[in-house]
Amino acid sequence: MFIDSHCHLNFACFDIEREMLLQQLQQNNITKLIIPATHRAQWRQINELCESHPNLYYALGYHPHFLDHFKPGDLQYLQTLLENKNAQCVALGEIGLDKFSKTAIQIQEPIFTEQLKIADQLGLPVILHVVKKQGRVLEILRQLNFTQGGVYHAFSGSYEVALDFIKLGFKIGVGGVITYPNSLTTRETISRLPLESLVLETDAPDMPLYQQQQANNTPLNLLHIFEALASLRSESKKCLASQLYANTRSLFSLGND
């Protein structure tokens, strides 16, 4: 069985095919999905989607690419929602720092920091979006003595950086980047990391696979990512699948199938 630890099934591009896709996922043993929010307008929508599908879980947070939507009071509202969340809300995210966001880093940092404080206060793991700001994110996590852990989503980088996040309690999100033959550093890193530190993700509809034919990435591509991972690792596929499932279920406190 498999869990997609990061996909945006709430996006409008899935509206027509969503129900059929959910059936196909079950048929392919992709039994659970986690949907992270990107900004306030999605928070209620994702909650309602997941309430109608018991195999869907979600996270609430403010993504650095969507901070142009941010208004005073949004973080207080986020905390209120998380204090009164149901069992399908399993994390705070997607949050982080991104060098290429149109929002200045001086604005990104305090919003990121406040969301980490909310997560720490409520005992929730976080889903991190980090682009060209790994060092600064590590500094902030250490300054706050953040202890809830979470996932470094869409990891791409060196073995040393990955270990720095693992030491702080984070899992490494393994996605479509490992299907690209020229992603040598990331592929080598993922081949060496402890299996207990890895989780699978698609980031659907984004993060297309190498030579992908369809217009949108879908959670079904988790199987292709798994095959790519198996080609990089020494463990058997049975061992890989079992441990990846256990890693994700444990991190997000998900029920068993």
Backbone bond lengths (Angstrom), bond angles and torsions (degrees), N, CA, C in turn:
res aa  C-N    CA-C-N  psi(-1)  N-CA   C-N-CA  omega(-1)  CA-C   N-CA-C  phi
1 M - - - 1.463 - - 1.521 109.41 -
2 F 1.332 115.47 153.92 1.459 121.16 -176.35 1.529 111.02 -133.10
3 I 1.331 114.92 154.17 1.466 122.78 174.62 1.515 107.86 -127.31
4 D 1.332 116.62 127.04 1.468 120.15 170.79 1.523 106.62 -86.16
5 S 1.323 115.80 108.91 1.465 120.20 -173.40 1.522 113.20 -79.96
6 H 1.353 117.42 -2.25 1.471 119.01 -178.68 1.521 109.91 -162.76
7 C 1.322 116.51 103.21 1.471 120.32 172.50 1.529 108.12 -149.97
8 H 1.326 115.03 155.03 1.466 120.93 -176.40 1.533 109.63 -108.82
9 L 1.321 114.92 63.70 1.463 120.76 -176.30 1.524 112.42 -66.39
10 N 1.323 116.79 -13.94 1.466 121.18 177.88 1.520 112.94 -77.04
11 F 1.326 118.90 -14.07 1.470 121.09 -176.29 1.522 110.85 -62.56
12 A 1.320 114.97 148.90 1.465 121.34 -174.16 1.519 113.37 -60.25
13 C 1.343 117.97 -27.61 1.468 120.26 -178.79 1.525 112.34 -63.54
14 F 1.339 117.14 -15.71 1.469 120.76 178.26 1.533 112.90 -98.04
15 D 1.318 118.75 -1.11 1.464 120.89 -172.60 1.524 113.00 -56.00
16 I 1.317 117.25 -44.39 1.470 120.70 -175.50 1.526 111.44 -72.82
17 E 1.325 117.16 -40.23 1.464 120.91 -172.20 1.531 114.05 -101.54
18 R 1.326 118.34 2.29 1.463 120.39 -169.67 1.526 113.05 -57.09
19 E 1.320 117.55 -49.50 1.465 120.06 -176.56 1.528 111.29 -65.38
20 M 1.317 117.53 -41.16 1.460 120.94 177.59 1.528 110.28 -65.05
21 L 1.330 116.25 -40.06 1.455 120.69 179.60 1.524 111.10 -63.80
22 L 1.321 117.30 -40.59 1.462 120.34 178.77 1.528 110.98 -62.51
23 Q 1.317 117.11 -37.73 1.466 120.26 176.48 1.528 110.87 -65.44
24 Q 1.339 116.38 -42.63 1.462 120.58 179.52 1.528 111.40 -63.66
25 L 1.323 116.23 -37.92 1.463 120.14 178.85 1.526 110.83 -62.19
26 Q 1.327 116.75 -44.69 1.459 119.96 178.66 1.526 111.01 -62.27
27 Q 1.322 116.08 -40.35 1.466 120.53 179.34 1.519 112.16 -64.33
28 N 1.331 116.79 -24.57 1.464 122.20 -179.86 1.523 113.13 -102.74
29 N 1.339 115.67 17.39 1.470 122.36 175.91 1.520 114.13 63.50
30 I 1.348 116.55 24.10 1.464 120.83 168.84 1.521 104.82 -95.54
31 T 1.322 115.25 92.95 1.463 120.62 -162.23 1.519 114.61 -92.92
32 K 1.332 117.52 -17.98 1.456 120.86 -178.97 1.523 109.82 -141.39
33 L 1.336 116.05 148.18 1.456 121.84 176.46 1.513 108.96 -135.23
34 I 1.334 116.08 145.79 1.466 121.72 175.64 1.525 107.95 -115.78
35 I 1.334 115.73 126.13 1.464 122.59 -175.63 1.522 108.72 -111.47
36 P 1.330 118.43 108.80 1.459 120.43 176.82 1.534 111.12 -85.92
37 A 1.306 116.15 141.21 1.466 121.07 176.36 1.521 109.92 -82.96
38 T 1.331 115.38 160.45 1.462 120.09 177.49 1.529 112.91 -114.29
39 H 1.350 118.43 -22.56 1.465 120.93 178.96 1.532 109.93 -165.17
40 R 1.324 115.26 172.59 1.459 121.49 -170.08 1.528 113.64 -56.55
41 A 1.325 117.94 -38.65 1.464 120.54 -176.21 1.525 112.08 -60.64
42 Q 1.333 117.38 -20.31 1.468 120.51 -179.14 1.531 113.61 -91.50
43 W 1.316 117.82 -15.24 1.464 119.03 -167.62 1.523 113.06 -60.99
44 R 1.321 118.05 -48.65 1.462 120.81 179.03 1.525 111.43 -69.37
45 Q 1.334 116.48 -38.26 1.461 121.81 -178.78 1.531 110.85 -60.32
46 I 1.332 116.27 -46.12 1.458 120.21 -179.20 1.527 110.57 -66.96
47 N 1.308 116.59 -40.75 1.457 120.59 176.74 1.524 111.06 -56.64
48 E 1.316 117.35 -45.86 1.464 121.23 -179.13 1.521 111.72 -66.83
49 L 1.336 117.48 -40.57 1.457 120.81 177.63 1.524 110.85 -59.81
50 C 1.321 116.31 -46.40 1.461 119.66 -176.74 1.530 112.18 -71.32
51 E 1.307 117.15 -32.55 1.465 119.49 178.10 1.523 111.75 -61.83
52 S 1.331 116.94 -27.58 1.467 120.44 -179.40 1.529 112.36 -90.20
53 H 1.330 117.40 -1.65 1.468 121.19 179.83 1.531 108.87 -140.46
54 P 1.310 118.22 103.51 1.471 120.99 -173.61 1.522 114.87 -64.74
55 N 1.331 118.57 -15.52 1.468 120.61 179.46 1.526 112.29 -91.57
56 L 1.346 116.85 3.34 1.458 121.23 177.36 1.525 109.88 -104.05
57 Y 1.334 115.62 138.66 1.454 122.91 177.39 1.530 108.08 -127.77
58 Y 1.314 117.08 166.98 1.462 117.51 -174.09 1.526 112.47 -151.23
59 A 1.329 113.52 166.09 1.463 122.77 174.20 1.517 108.04 -130.89
60 L 1.317 117.01 150.01 1.456 122.64 178.58 1.524 109.34 -117.84
61 G 1.330 115.92 134.20 1.452 119.61 178.93 1.516 111.37 -179.31
62 Y 1.343 115.42 -177.92 1.466 122.80 -178.25 1.527 109.65 -118.31
63 H 1.319 116.17 110.69 1.463 125.08 179.46 1.534 109.38 -73.04
64 P 1.350 118.25 141.07 1.474 119.14 -177.38 1.531 114.36 -63.35
65 H 1.332 118.58 -19.52 1.464 120.04 178.50 1.526 112.88 -80.05
66 F 1.338 116.74 -9.00 1.462 120.27 -174.59 1.523 112.39 -117.07
67 L 1.325 116.98 18.99 1.459 119.76 -175.89 1.524 112.92 -74.74
68 D 1.333 117.45 -7.79 1.465 118.12 172.76 1.523 111.27 -69.41
69 H 1.345 116.87 -14.08 1.468 121.75 174.67 1.529 111.83 -87.20
70 F 1.333 117.93 -9.87 1.461 121.71 -169.71 1.524 111.75 -68.09
71 K 1.343 114.70 136.70 1.470 121.23 177.96 1.520 109.08 -131.66
72 P 1.355 116.75 152.35 1.462 119.71 174.73 1.530 109.97 -55.10
73 G 1.272 116.22 136.96 1.463 120.74 -179.09 1.518 113.55 97.27
74 D 1.337 118.26 -13.70 1.467 120.24 -178.11 1.525 112.07 -64.05
75 L 1.325 117.47 -38.65 1.461 119.02 -178.00 1.526 111.29 -72.06
76 Q 1.318 117.11 -34.39 1.461 119.53 175.50 1.523 110.34 -65.40
77 Y 1.342 115.15 -40.25 1.469 119.80 176.96 1.529 110.50 -64.23
78 L 1.337 116.68 -41.27 1.461 120.71 177.17 1.524 110.57 -59.29
79 Q 1.329 116.44 -45.49 1.461 119.13 -179.66 1.524 111.08 -62.92
80 T 1.315 116.94 -40.31 1.473 120.30 178.65 1.518 110.91 -61.75
81 L 1.336 116.97 -45.10 1.468 120.45 178.35 1.524 110.93 -60.34
82 L 1.336 116.79 -43.20 1.457 120.23 -177.27 1.533 111.63 -71.55
83 E 1.321 116.82 -31.85 1.468 119.38 176.56 1.522 111.31 -67.25
84 N 1.332 116.67 -25.32 1.468 121.42 -177.61 1.526 112.06 -114.21
85 K 1.310 117.22 23.41 1.459 122.21 -174.32 1.523 111.71 -69.75
86 N 1.353 114.98 160.92 1.454 119.69 172.11 1.530 109.24 -93.53
87 A 1.333 116.31 -180.00 1.462 120.56 -174.23 1.519 113.03 -68.81
88 Q 1.331 117.65 -16.23 1.468 119.94 -179.22 1.530 112.61 -82.73
89 C 1.315 117.58 -11.47 1.467 120.93 174.70 1.518 107.22 -89.61
90 V 1.348 116.49 111.87 1.453 120.18 -167.19 1.530 114.37 -117.67
91 A 1.336 117.74 0.46 1.467 119.28 -177.67 1.520 110.50 -164.45
92 L 1.330 115.36 171.54 1.455 122.32 171.35 1.531 106.93 -109.81
93 G 1.319 115.83 122.91 1.459 118.11 -178.43 1.514 111.86 168.27
94 E 1.185 117.69 163.88 1.446 129.98 19.10 1.530 108.18 -102.08
95 I 1.321 116.41 126.00 1.455 121.24 -174.84 1.526 110.25 -130.91
96 G 1.339 116.16 162.53 1.456 118.05 176.52 1.509 113.57 157.12
97 L 1.324 114.57 -158.16 1.464 123.31 178.54 1.521 109.22 -128.18
98 D 1.326 116.01 139.89 1.463 120.85 -177.32 1.520 108.97 -140.41
99 K 1.322 115.97 116.91 1.461 121.23 -179.21 1.521 112.05 -58.27
100 F 1.328 117.93 -28.74 1.462 121.93 -173.49 1.527 113.60 -98.71
101 S 1.329 117.62 4.39 1.463 120.33 174.45 1.525 109.58 -65.41
102 K 1.335 116.35 146.52 1.470 120.13 177.42 1.523 111.81 -73.04
103 T 1.333 116.45 -12.12 1.465 120.67 176.17 1.525 109.78 -87.95
104 A 1.318 117.67 130.95 1.459 122.15 -177.02 1.521 111.45 -58.13
105 I 1.320 115.61 145.33 1.458 120.33 -178.42 1.524 111.31 -61.40
106 Q 1.330 118.03 -28.30 1.472 121.39 178.27 1.525 111.65 -66.11
107 I 1.334 116.59 -22.80 1.469 121.07 175.44 1.528 110.02 -90.55
108 Q 1.334 116.32 -38.12 1.464 120.34 179.74 1.530 112.24 -59.56
109 E 1.335 116.00 -44.83 1.466 119.81 -170.29 1.528 114.30 -60.70
110 P 1.354 119.36 -49.79 1.469 117.38 -178.80 1.531 113.09 -65.62
111 I 1.327 117.99 -33.10 1.466 120.22 178.33 1.527 109.95 -69.29
112 F 1.321 116.92 -41.35 1.462 121.13 175.10 1.523 110.92 -60.83
113 T 1.328 116.17 -46.81 1.455 120.98 -177.94 1.527 111.66 -61.83
114 E 1.324 116.98 -43.40 1.471 120.01 -179.92 1.519 111.31 -65.03
115 Q 1.333 116.98 -35.12 1.468 118.81 178.17 1.532 111.00 -68.87
116 L 1.321 117.02 -36.79 1.461 119.80 174.93 1.534 110.84 -61.84
117 K 1.317 116.48 -39.26 1.473 119.81 179.34 1.526 111.09 -64.79
118 I 1.334 116.38 -39.64 1.469 120.21 177.20 1.523 109.75 -62.27
119 A 1.339 116.43 -46.44 1.459 120.42 -179.56 1.526 111.22 -60.67
120 D 1.325 116.40 -42.42 1.461 120.36 -179.71 1.521 110.66 -64.80
121 Q 1.324 115.69 -42.66 1.459 120.40 -179.75 1.526 111.88 -63.03
122 L 1.340 116.51 -36.61 1.463 120.80 -175.74 1.523 112.92 -96.56
123 G 1.332 117.10 -0.23 1.458 120.13 177.74 1.510 114.05 70.39
124 L 1.339 116.73 37.70 1.462 121.02 -177.46 1.523 111.41 -110.72
125 P 1.341 117.78 139.24 1.467 119.02 170.36 1.524 109.66 -69.80
126 V 1.333 116.32 161.46 1.460 120.43 179.73 1.526 110.03 -119.76
127 I 1.326 114.95 154.49 1.461 122.08 174.70 1.521 106.79 -108.71
128 L 1.331 115.67 113.94 1.463 122.10 -172.98 1.515 112.45 -94.04
129 H 1.341 114.77 134.60 1.463 123.12 168.78 1.523 105.57 -111.98
130 V 1.334 116.42 114.21 1.463 120.44 -174.75 1.526 109.02 -132.92
131 V 1.324 117.02 119.63 1.460 121.41 178.00 1.530 109.03 -129.67
132 K 1.324 115.63 113.49 1.471 122.95 178.01 1.524 112.80 57.84
133 K 1.326 117.12 25.69 1.464 121.49 179.31 1.533 110.95 -137.58
134 Q 1.334 115.97 28.51 1.461 119.49 -176.61 1.526 112.13 -58.21
135 G 1.336 116.33 -45.47 1.454 119.82 -178.06 1.511 112.96 -61.61
136 R 1.323 116.21 -43.05 1.468 119.98 -178.66 1.530 111.08 -69.32
137 V 1.321 117.38 -38.46 1.464 119.91 177.51 1.527 109.89 -63.35
138 L 1.309 117.00 -42.67 1.470 119.86 177.06 1.530 111.05 -60.33
139 E 1.337 117.00 -42.13 1.470 120.75 178.36 1.526 110.92 -58.80
140 I 1.323 116.20 -46.19 1.470 120.18 -177.74 1.524 110.54 -65.43
141 L 1.328 117.43 -44.09 1.472 120.80 179.02 1.527 110.66 -58.91
142 R 1.320 115.96 -41.17 1.473 119.53 -179.27 1.522 111.31 -72.28
143 Q 1.325 117.45 -39.82 1.459 120.58 179.00 1.532 111.30 -61.04
144 L 1.327 115.73 -38.03 1.461 120.64 -179.45 1.529 112.07 -82.84
145 N 1.343 116.15 -8.85 1.463 120.74 -172.38 1.530 109.96 51.88
146 F 1.327 114.58 48.80 1.462 120.29 -176.58 1.528 109.53 -70.24
147 T 1.329 116.29 127.56 1.463 120.92 -171.15 1.521 114.60 -119.52
148 Q 1.328 118.46 1.95 1.466 120.00 -174.11 1.530 113.52 -86.55
149 G 1.328 116.95 -15.22 1.453 119.52 179.64 1.519 112.39 67.51
150 G 1.329 115.56 -160.90 1.453 120.94 -178.43 1.506 110.68 149.55
151 V 1.339 116.18 -147.46 1.469 122.51 -179.14 1.519 109.66 -126.16
152 Y 1.320 115.66 133.76 1.462 120.71 165.75 1.521 104.50 -86.53
153 H 1.331 115.19 98.89 1.463 122.32 -175.94 1.519 111.37 -71.10
154 A 1.353 115.57 142.25 1.469 122.45 174.81 1.523 111.47 55.49
155 F 1.312 115.87 45.66 1.459 118.91 -177.39 1.527 111.29 -61.76
156 S 1.321 114.25 136.86 1.458 122.17 173.13 1.520 106.40 -147.48
157 G 1.320 117.25 115.92 1.445 117.76 -178.78 1.509 113.68 161.51
158 S 1.316 114.89 -160.92 1.460 121.84 -170.80 1.524 112.43 -86.99
159 Y 1.304 114.09 161.67 1.460 122.50 176.47 1.524 110.73 -60.07
160 E 1.324 116.85 -41.74 1.467 121.19 -177.36 1.527 111.60 -64.14
161 V 1.351 116.65 -43.25 1.468 120.06 178.58 1.525 110.16 -64.98
162 A 1.319 116.91 -43.23 1.467 119.86 178.78 1.524 110.66 -58.44
163 L 1.325 117.02 -43.83 1.471 120.11 179.94 1.520 111.88 -63.60
164 D 1.339 117.38 -35.33 1.461 120.36 177.89 1.530 110.82 -59.38
165 F 1.333 116.88 -41.39 1.466 120.17 178.80 1.531 111.53 -73.67
166 I 1.319 116.38 -38.07 1.468 119.74 178.30 1.525 110.82 -61.14
167 K 1.327 116.84 -39.06 1.467 121.01 179.29 1.519 111.88 -63.36
168 L 1.333 116.98 -23.25 1.469 121.16 177.97 1.523 111.87 -93.56
169 G 1.327 117.11 9.81 1.463 120.82 174.13 1.518 115.34 95.36
170 F 1.333 117.10 15.09 1.461 120.18 -177.10 1.519 112.13 -99.21
171 K 1.332 115.05 145.51 1.449 122.51 167.87 1.532 108.28 -89.44
172 I 1.310 115.68 159.43 1.463 122.20 -179.81 1.526 108.99 -105.55
173 G 1.339 116.58 120.87 1.453 121.85 -179.59 1.519 111.02 -77.24
174 V 1.323 116.46 119.19 1.466 122.83 -178.04 1.522 108.43 -102.00
175 G 1.324 116.04 114.97 1.457 121.00 -176.98 1.508 113.17 -128.55
176 G 1.326 115.26 -157.03 1.452 122.37 -172.14 1.507 115.70 -60.94
177 V 1.334 118.22 -18.74 1.467 119.57 -178.51 1.519 111.88 -59.15
178 I 1.340 118.44 -29.47 1.468 119.57 -177.93 1.522 111.82 -75.34
179 T 1.337 118.98 -8.36 1.468 120.44 176.20 1.520 111.97 -83.08
180 Y 1.328 117.44 -7.53 1.468 121.84 -179.18 1.530 109.87 -90.88
181 P 1.333 118.11 118.35 1.467 120.30 -177.27 1.526 114.17 -58.32
182 N 1.348 116.77 -28.69 1.476 118.45 -177.57 1.526 112.95 -85.80
183 S 1.342 118.37 0.60 1.476 120.96 176.07 1.524 108.83 -83.69
184 L 1.308 115.67 61.49 1.460 120.73 -168.94 1.522 112.84 -65.51
185 T 1.340 116.49 -44.62 1.469 119.21 -177.59 1.517 111.01 -64.16
186 T 1.327 116.64 -47.20 1.470 119.91 -178.25 1.524 110.94 -65.77
187 R 1.310 118.03 -43.04 1.465 121.07 179.30 1.535 110.93 -61.68
188 E 1.322 116.31 -41.35 1.458 119.70 179.08 1.529 110.69 -67.25
189 T 1.337 116.01 -39.99 1.468 120.16 177.53 1.518 111.18 -60.59
190 I 1.323 117.28 -49.83 1.456 121.65 -177.51 1.524 111.28 -63.59
191 S 1.316 117.19 -30.66 1.466 120.05 179.06 1.525 112.01 -68.81
192 R 1.340 117.64 -22.53 1.470 122.04 -173.47 1.519 114.32 -102.58
193 L 1.312 117.93 -21.67 1.463 120.09 -174.05 1.530 111.55 -67.67
194 P 1.327 117.13 153.95 1.467 119.36 175.44 1.528 110.29 -59.09
195 L 1.310 117.11 134.22 1.467 120.56 -179.13 1.522 110.87 -58.27
196 E 1.316 117.12 -32.08 1.471 121.17 -179.20 1.517 113.13 -65.42
197 S 1.338 116.99 -11.57 1.466 120.25 -177.33 1.528 112.94 -100.18
198 L 1.337 118.85 4.68 1.457 121.46 -173.41 1.527 112.50 -109.27
199 V 1.347 115.48 144.59 1.467 121.96 168.96 1.524 107.92 -135.97
200 L 1.323 116.57 152.20 1.461 122.28 -179.96 1.514 111.11 -91.50
201 E 1.341 116.10 149.40 1.459 121.14 177.79 1.525 109.61 -157.55
202 T 1.334 116.14 155.91 1.471 119.75 175.16 1.523 113.27 -111.97
203 D 1.338 118.15 -29.30 1.468 122.83 -171.83 1.527 111.02 61.37
204 A 1.314 117.65 20.86 1.469 121.24 179.20 1.533 110.15 -53.99
205 P 1.354 115.94 139.37 1.472 130.49 7.73 1.530 114.52 -87.24
206 D 1.340 117.63 5.36 1.463 120.87 -178.88 1.528 110.56 -91.30
207 M 1.324 116.72 -172.16 1.466 123.83 179.45 1.535 112.52 52.69
208 P 1.319 118.63 61.23 1.470 120.67 179.89 1.518 112.36 -60.67
209 L 1.321 115.62 153.39 1.452 120.91 177.14 1.529 110.74 -79.20
210 Y 1.298 115.32 164.80 1.465 121.28 175.33 1.530 109.45 -60.12
211 Q 1.323 116.49 128.00 1.462 124.70 179.67 1.533 112.95 57.60
212 Q 1.322 116.21 31.35 1.467 120.57 177.95 1.522 110.32 -63.88
213 Q 1.330 116.48 136.71 1.461 121.49 -177.75 1.525 112.69 -92.77
214 Q 1.327 117.40 -40.61 1.462 120.00 -176.47 1.527 111.19 -73.05
215 A 1.346 115.22 155.00 1.471 120.56 -176.30 1.523 111.88 -62.87
216 N 1.337 117.05 -43.62 1.463 121.29 -177.80 1.522 110.98 -113.28
217 N 1.293 115.67 140.45 1.457 120.86 167.65 1.527 107.74 -65.00
218 T 1.332 117.80 146.16 1.463 121.12 176.46 1.525 108.82 -132.40
219 P 1.336 117.19 162.25 1.466 119.49 177.47 1.531 113.76 -60.09
220 L 1.337 118.14 -19.66 1.464 119.89 176.09 1.528 111.70 -60.78
221 N 1.324 116.41 -25.61 1.468 120.21 179.62 1.521 112.94 -70.70
222 L 1.320 116.56 -4.45 1.464 119.28 174.54 1.533 110.26 -57.08
223 L 1.333 116.37 -33.15 1.462 120.34 -179.39 1.527 110.91 -66.45
224 H 1.331 117.33 -37.03 1.462 120.83 177.73 1.534 110.79 -69.46
225 I 1.322 116.14 -37.92 1.464 119.87 177.21 1.527 109.98 -65.08
226 F 1.331 116.26 -40.11 1.466 120.28 176.97 1.525 110.89 -60.71
227 E 1.316 117.40 -43.42 1.461 120.73 179.49 1.530 110.65 -63.52
228 A 1.339 116.13 -40.01 1.469 119.52 177.53 1.524 110.43 -63.60
229 L 1.328 116.32 -41.27 1.468 120.12 178.25 1.519 110.55 -63.91
230 A 1.327 116.88 -43.14 1.468 120.55 -179.42 1.525 111.12 -60.07
231 S 1.331 116.76 -33.14 1.466 120.32 179.76 1.528 111.97 -71.29
232 L 1.333 116.78 -18.67 1.469 121.35 -178.79 1.529 112.90 -96.13
233 R 1.325 116.94 -14.74 1.451 121.16 -171.58 1.526 111.32 -111.52
234 S 1.327 115.50 161.55 1.464 120.77 -179.90 1.527 112.40 -92.12
235 E 1.340 117.64 -16.71 1.451 120.09 -177.38 1.539 111.30 -70.90
236 S 1.313 116.57 157.70 1.458 120.75 174.14 1.525 109.49 -68.61
237 K 1.330 116.54 158.04 1.466 119.71 178.34 1.526 111.11 -61.89
238 K 1.306 117.06 -36.47 1.468 120.45 179.08 1.526 110.78 -62.85
239 C 1.316 115.96 -44.69 1.467 120.78 178.21 1.525 110.84 -64.53
240 L 1.322 117.03 -44.74 1.463 121.64 179.10 1.523 111.07 -58.01
241 A 1.325 116.07 -52.10 1.463 120.53 -175.70 1.526 110.85 -61.20
242 S 1.322 116.11 -43.51 1.462 120.62 -178.45 1.526 111.43 -63.45
243 Q 1.335 117.19 -45.28 1.463 120.10 -177.28 1.521 111.93 -71.33
244 L 1.323 118.02 -39.58 1.471 121.07 178.10 1.520 110.45 -61.27
245 Y 1.320 116.03 -42.41 1.465 120.61 178.05 1.529 110.28 -62.30
246 A 1.332 115.84 -46.36 1.470 120.05 -179.51 1.521 111.47 -64.00
247 N 1.340 117.04 -39.68 1.471 120.51 179.41 1.520 111.07 -58.56
248 T 1.330 116.21 -47.93 1.465 120.99 -175.59 1.517 110.76 -70.17
249 R 1.309 116.05 -43.10 1.466 119.93 -178.79 1.525 110.92 -62.99
250 S 1.324 116.86 -40.14 1.453 121.24 -179.51 1.532 111.47 -69.09
251 L 1.320 116.61 -46.49 1.469 120.65 -177.44 1.517 111.63 -58.48
252 F 1.343 116.24 -44.58 1.459 120.61 -174.38 1.525 113.09 -99.37
253 S 1.327 117.53 9.02 1.472 122.15 178.35 1.531 111.33 52.79
254 L 1.328 115.63 49.68 1.459 121.64 -179.81 1.529 109.82 -87.71
255 G 1.314 115.65 150.06 1.460 119.90 174.24 1.516 110.29 -71.02
256 N 1.333 116.18 159.80 1.464 121.38 176.90 1.524 109.89 -81.82
257 D 1.344 115.98 162.14 1.461 120.11 176.75 1.516 110.72 -82.70
